[in-house]
């Protein structure tokens, strides 16, 4: 049944309603693993097809080669991962400082040129006045003029340096404010990607933890079953050695359907009551399904094709631990209905591989009786809830509800 569901990657809503939360989670993990396996096969096939389509290209004057690392893969450098890489904020500060220095230097050069022009114009006029005076005073005035010019140039140079430093500081502060007041689209996208990555990693950790817990629970339950001697080899049909081995079910074909007498074919799900009755008589009755261990009579916990509501009505009158096994209305299988402290619960029993096991469980039993006896001493749920089978819920009406299965 599980193989059929994974093959189709689809489960009927009616069948899904028969599963409890634990079985639904196990089924989800199984379907997810099957999706990953198919995806890997498809990716490998696509790579083979792509390699087959690649043709030798003409050699041209321009070529492109990638640098490779020690693992013979393309070498990729991610800024910030190397120990010598500078932090992002430091790189931004250095870039803004360089921009401010260049702009302040350009403005200082322009101001210096203006000062030079002004000084030349000013002292050229004074020089003309000095030249018009007497020759005696010309040399002295020329020396004073040169000294004054040097002093003026020194003061102008100091003023330019001061203005350049102030302008550099102003430009740096303005760039810093602009940088802190807005974020680029690349930064926004990087921030969103990091948040998505963190959520994905957290979800993966939760799924891995749940899967690991489920596997450990199944391993623990299997070891306990072997210790108690409740699970027998599949070659033994029943516990007594003086009984004959029941006939094996008819082999399945590759499509997951079984060839029936009269040309009837079935899958694991059906909605026809007649098909379910026919399946029970032809496959389950030879296996003595629903009988006690000694096969002397039908077990008290066995019920026929009754609905979910009928089973809950029978169990609501009892106490926690009461249980019954009914033939499912929708699938070729059984449903274990039992009453817990939280109400009536239903577990699907897979009977599609000549054995019996709870859907999603790893422990297989050769009969329904062994499955029920095992869960009378081992809990039904692997989540830690201490739920055991205590007392069988028998027939309430005068006529048994399984009469149509044996007539």
Helices and strands as residue ranges (DSSP letters): H 2-8, H 13-17, H 21-53, H 88-131, H 135-181, H 185-228, E 258-259, G 261-263, E 265-266, H 273-279, I 280-284, E 302-303, H 308-316, E 322-327, E 334-340, E 343-350, E 357-358, H 368-374, E 391-392, H 403-406
